[in-house]
Amino acid sequence: MSTDFEDFRMSHLMRTAEVWKQLVSLGATEESLLDFDFTFITVSKGAIDALQSELSDYSLSVSSEGFLKKKFTISGSSGAIAWTEAQLLKWVDYLIQVGTDSGCEFNGCGASAP
């Protein structure tokens, strides 16, 4: 794995850990049902198809901007799940890898406090 990928991955994992801490400070527990939204970006329609295939268990939506140089945003959500911090970090790590393997860039995730 490249250093750039590892830096990108660690940056997102650190941000996700901070999101978890903020949610806990706002009253979330490991029993709270949290629905995490996530997004990816890409310029390739083929990458969208690959990502949709890999994440077929999730309902994904695709939006685009631009005319000649289109940029696509792929959005989805986890559904309401009771998470632990470790599970959340493992899931985000999975999303980062699936995005990279599909030719999409993981753009982050977040949830509303309970």
BALOBA-1460 file (C-alpha; in Angstrom, 3 decimals):
// residues 114
<rec num="1" residu="m" x="0.000" y="0.000" z="0.000"/>
<rec num="2" residu="s" x="1.202" y="3.459" z="-0.791"/>
<rec num="3" residu="t" x="2.036" y="6.008" z="1.851"/>
<rec num="4" residu="d" x="-0.594" y="8.351" z="0.372"/>
<rec num="5" residu="f" x="-3.285" y="5.695" z="0.759"/>
<rec num="6" residu="e" x="-2.236" y="4.935" z="4.335"/>
<rec num="7" residu="d" x="-2.270" y="8.654" z="5.192"/>
<rec num="8" residu="f" x="-5.728" y="9.000" z="3.614"/>
<rec num="9" residu="r" x="-6.981" y="5.913" z="5.463"/>
<rec num="10" residu="m" x="-5.589" y="6.952" z="8.840"/>
<rec num="11" residu="s" x="-6.959" y="10.471" z="8.447"/>
<rec num="12" residu="h" x="-10.480" y="9.108" z="7.927"/>
<rec num="13" residu="l" x="-10.155" y="6.628" z="10.770"/>
<rec num="14" residu="m" x="-8.998" y="9.376" z="13.140"/>
<rec num="15" residu="r" x="-11.919" y="11.606" z="12.056"/>
<rec num="16" residu="t" x="-14.320" y="8.716" z="12.574"/>
<rec num="17" residu="a" x="-12.958" y="8.136" z="16.086"/>
<rec num="18" residu="e" x="-13.560" y="11.837" z="16.795"/>
<rec num="19" residu="v" x="-17.126" y="11.580" z="15.453"/>
<rec num="20" residu="w" x="-17.691" y="8.625" z="17.780"/>
<rec num="21" residu="k" x="-16.382" y="10.611" z="20.765"/>
<rec num="22" residu="q" x="-18.680" y="13.521" z="19.891"/>
<rec num="23" residu="l" x="-21.695" y="11.225" z="19.581"/>
<rec num="24" residu="v" x="-20.890" y="9.642" z="22.965"/>
<rec num="25" residu="s" x="-20.572" y="13.103" z="24.525"/>
<rec num="26" residu="l" x="-24.043" y="13.864" z="23.151"/>
<rec num="27" residu="g" x="-25.535" y="10.757" z="24.730"/>
<rec num="28" residu="a" x="-24.930" y="7.933" z="22.264"/>
<rec num="29" residu="t" x="-24.146" y="4.536" z="23.739"/>
<rec num="30" residu="e" x="-23.323" y="1.148" z="22.254"/>
<rec num="31" residu="e" x="-27.058" y="0.416" z="22.520"/>
<rec num="32" residu="s" x="-28.053" y="3.536" z="20.534"/>
<rec num="33" residu="l" x="-29.304" y="2.876" z="17.038"/>
<rec num="34" residu="l" x="-27.230" y="5.140" z="14.795"/>
<rec num="35" residu="d" x="-27.682" y="5.542" z="11.056"/>
<rec num="36" residu="f" x="-24.381" y="6.542" z="9.453"/>
<rec num="37" residu="d" x="-24.502" y="8.304" z="6.085"/>
<rec num="38" residu="f" x="-21.505" y="7.913" z="3.799"/>
<rec num="39" residu="t" x="-20.359" y="9.358" z="0.486"/>
<rec num="40" residu="f" x="-17.870" y="8.596" z="-2.256"/>
<rec num="41" residu="i" x="-16.768" y="10.689" z="-5.227"/>
<rec num="42" residu="t" x="-15.550" y="9.677" z="-8.673"/>
<rec num="43" residu="v" x="-15.347" y="10.893" z="-12.256"/>
<rec num="44" residu="s" x="-15.968" y="7.433" z="-13.743"/>
<rec num="45" residu="k" x="-19.328" y="5.822" z="-14.474"/>
<rec num="46" residu="g" x="-17.563" y="2.454" z="-14.460"/>
<rec num="47" residu="a" x="-16.387" y="3.119" z="-10.910"/>
<rec num="48" residu="i" x="-19.987" y="3.815" z="-9.886"/>
<rec num="49" residu="d" x="-21.065" y="0.435" z="-11.260"/>
<rec num="50" residu="a" x="-18.192" y="-1.325" z="-9.482"/>
<rec num="51" residu="l" x="-19.016" y="0.391" z="-6.173"/>
<rec num="52" residu="q" x="-22.721" y="-0.385" z="-6.496"/>
<rec num="53" residu="s" x="-21.845" y="-4.023" z="-7.108"/>
<rec num="54" residu="e" x="-19.599" y="-4.159" z="-4.027"/>
<rec num="55" residu="l" x="-22.103" y="-2.339" z="-1.805"/>
<rec num="56" residu="s" x="-25.226" y="-4.079" z="-3.106"/>
<rec num="57" residu="d" x="-26.586" y="-4.463" z="0.454"/>
<rec num="58" residu="y" x="-26.924" y="-0.676" z="0.704"/>
<rec num="59" residu="s" x="-29.373" y="1.629" z="-1.015"/>
<rec num="60" residu="l" x="-27.136" y="4.055" z="-2.915"/>
<rec num="61" residu="s" x="-27.990" y="7.252" z="-4.747"/>
<rec num="62" residu="v" x="-25.860" y="8.947" z="-7.384"/>
<rec num="63" residu="s" x="-25.764" y="12.638" z="-8.209"/>
<rec num="64" residu="s" x="-23.558" y="14.493" z="-10.654"/>
<rec num="65" residu="e" x="-22.281" y="17.974" z="-11.266"/>
<rec num="66" residu="g" x="-20.510" y="19.496" z="-14.200"/>
<rec num="67" residu="f" x="-21.137" y="19.199" z="-17.903"/>
<rec num="68" residu="l" x="-17.974" y="18.262" z="-19.766"/>
<rec num="69" residu="k" x="-16.056" y="17.098" z="-16.702"/>
<rec num="70" residu="k" x="-18.655" y="15.351" z="-14.594"/>
<rec num="71" residu="k" x="-18.016" y="14.513" z="-10.982"/>
<rec num="72" residu="f" x="-20.277" y="11.946" z="-9.371"/>
<rec num="73" residu="t" x="-21.220" y="11.667" z="-5.713"/>
<rec num="74" residu="i" x="-22.459" y="8.304" z="-4.470"/>
<rec num="75" residu="s" x="-24.355" y="8.416" z="-1.171"/>
<rec num="76" residu="g" x="-25.764" y="5.758" z="1.113"/>
<rec num="77" residu="s" x="-26.419" y="4.936" z="4.737"/>
<rec num="78" residu="s" x="-25.843" y="2.063" z="7.108"/>
<rec num="79" residu="g" x="-29.394" y="1.898" z="8.416"/>
<rec num="80" residu="a" x="-30.048" y="2.096" z="12.146"/>
<rec num="81" residu="i" x="-27.494" y="-0.114" z="13.889"/>
<rec num="82" residu="a" x="-26.182" y="-0.351" z="17.455"/>
<rec num="83" residu="w" x="-22.438" y="0.250" z="16.950"/>
<rec num="84" residu="t" x="-19.348" y="-0.092" z="19.061"/>
<rec num="85" residu="e" x="-16.443" y="2.184" z="18.249"/>
<rec num="86" residu="a" x="-14.415" y="-0.801" z="17.038"/>
<rec num="87" residu="q" x="-17.213" y="-1.951" z="14.709"/>
<rec num="88" residu="l" x="-17.594" y="1.552" z="13.307"/>
<rec num="89" residu="l" x="-13.877" y="1.895" z="12.626"/>
<rec num="90" residu="k" x="-13.763" y="-1.532" z="10.959"/>
<rec num="91" residu="w" x="-16.771" y="-0.609" z="8.777"/>
<rec num="92" residu="v" x="-15.219" y="2.717" z="7.729"/>
<rec num="93" residu="d" x="-11.941" y="0.940" z="6.937"/>
<rec num="94" residu="y" x="-13.946" y="-1.480" z="4.775"/>
<rec num="95" residu="l" x="-15.675" y="1.413" z="2.959"/>
<rec num="96" residu="i" x="-12.324" y="3.109" z="2.296"/>
<rec num="97" residu="q" x="-10.900" y="-0.084" z="0.794"/>
<rec num="98" residu="v" x="-14.012" y="-0.891" z="-1.270"/>
<rec num="99" residu="g" x="-14.023" y="2.658" z="-2.615"/>
<rec num="100" residu="t" x="-10.370" y="2.490" z="-3.579"/>
<rec num="101" residu="d" x="-10.763" y="-0.926" z="-5.185"/>
<rec num="102" residu="s" x="-13.772" y="0.364" z="-7.172"/>
<rec num="103" residu="g" x="-12.084" y="3.567" z="-8.359"/>
<rec num="104" residu="c" x="-14.042" y="5.833" z="-6.016"/>
<rec num="105" residu="e" x="-12.748" y="8.014" z="-3.207"/>
<rec num="106" residu="f" x="-14.345" y="7.656" z="0.208"/>
<rec num="107" residu="n" x="-15.503" y="11.129" z="1.165"/>
<rec num="108" residu="g" x="-16.514" y="10.470" z="4.766"/>
<rec num="109" residu="c" x="-19.400" y="9.479" z="6.983"/>
<rec num="110" residu="g" x="-21.406" y="10.885" z="9.835"/>
<rec num="111" residu="a" x="-24.496" y="10.389" z="11.959"/>
<rec num="112" residu="s" x="-26.915" y="12.529" z="13.903"/>
<rec num="113" residu="a" x="-26.794" y="12.353" z="17.669"/>
<rec num="114" residu="p" x="-29.568" y="10.327" z="19.309"/>
